[in-house]
Amino acid sequence: MEIRQLQTFVTAARLESFSKAAKLLGYSQSAVTVQIRLLEEELGTRLFNRLGRRISLTAQGQRFFGAEPADSYMHLPGS
């Protein structure tokens, strides 16, 4: 797990969009998708529901992120 993957995860989760996260982070959308896929593979679970161009955290993604489903903010565990 790389810090870059975690930063990408946090940004995508907050923006609810891989393409917006890519633009903000200065990555290609495909790079963001690959980083998230690798993180999901390493954790052995899906972190995002993919709904067309929109994404949302799965229950496992919410737990990994340390946020409750109704929370309007997100933070890394331990921060």
C-alpha positions as CSV (number, residue, x, y, z in Angstrom):
1,M,0.0,0.0,0.0
2,E,1.4,3.3,-1.1
3,I,0.7,6.8,0.3
4,R,-0.2,7.9,-3.2
5,Q,-3.0,5.2,-3.3
6,L,-4.3,6.5,0.0
7,Q,-4.3,10.1,-1.2
8,T,-6.1,9.0,-4.3
9,F,-8.6,7.1,-2.3
10,V,-9.3,10.0,0.0
11,T,-9.6,12.5,-2.9
12,A,-11.9,10.2,-5.0
13,A,-14.1,9.5,-2.0
14,R,-14.5,13.2,-1.2
15,L,-15.2,14.2,-4.8
16,E,-17.2,11.1,-5.6
17,S,-15.5,11.0,-8.9
18,F,-12.4,9.3,-10.3
19,S,-12.1,11.9,-13.1
20,K,-12.4,14.9,-10.7
21,A,-9.8,13.3,-8.4
22,A,-7.5,12.7,-11.4
23,K,-7.8,16.4,-12.4
24,L,-7.2,17.7,-8.9
25,L,-4.2,15.3,-8.3
26,G,-2.7,15.9,-11.7
27,Y,-3.0,12.2,-12.8
28,S,-4.7,10.6,-15.7
29,Q,-8.1,9.1,-15.0
30,S,-6.7,5.7,-15.9
31,A,-3.9,6.1,-13.3
32,V,-6.5,6.8,-10.6
33,T,-8.5,3.8,-11.6
34,V,-5.4,1.6,-11.5
35,Q,-4.4,3.0,-8.1
36,I,-7.8,2.3,-6.7
37,R,-8.0,-1.2,-8.3
38,L,-4.6,-2.1,-6.8
39,L,-5.6,-0.8,-3.3
40,E,-8.9,-2.9,-3.6
41,E,-6.9,-6.0,-4.6
42,E,-4.5,-5.5,-1.7
43,L,-7.3,-5.1,0.8
44,G,-9.3,-7.9,-0.8
45,T,-12.5,-5.9,-1.1
46,R,-14.3,-3.3,-3.2
47,L,-14.0,0.2,-1.8
48,F,-16.3,2.0,-4.3
49,N,-19.6,1.4,-6.0
50,R,-19.2,2.5,-9.6
51,L,-22.4,4.1,-10.8
52,G,-21.6,5.3,-14.3
53,R,-19.4,8.3,-14.0
54,R,-20.3,8.7,-10.3
55,I,-18.8,6.6,-7.4
56,S,-19.7,6.1,-3.8
57,L,-18.0,4.3,-0.9
58,T,-19.1,0.8,-0.2
59,A,-19.7,-0.2,3.4
60,Q,-16.2,-1.6,3.4
61,G,-14.9,1.6,1.9
62,Q,-16.6,3.6,4.6
63,R,-15.0,1.4,7.3
64,F,-11.6,1.6,5.7
65,F,-11.9,5.4,5.6
66,G,-13.2,5.6,9.2
67,A,-16.4,7.4,8.3
68,E,-20.0,6.5,9.1
69,P,-22.4,6.3,6.2
70,A,-24.2,9.5,7.2
71,D,-21.0,11.5,7.8
72,S,-20.5,14.5,5.5
73,Y,-16.7,14.5,6.2
74,M,-14.0,11.9,5.9
75,H,-10.7,11.3,7.5
76,L,-8.0,8.6,7.6
77,P,-8.2,6.2,10.5
78,G,-6.0,7.5,13.4
79,S,-5.9,11.1,12.2
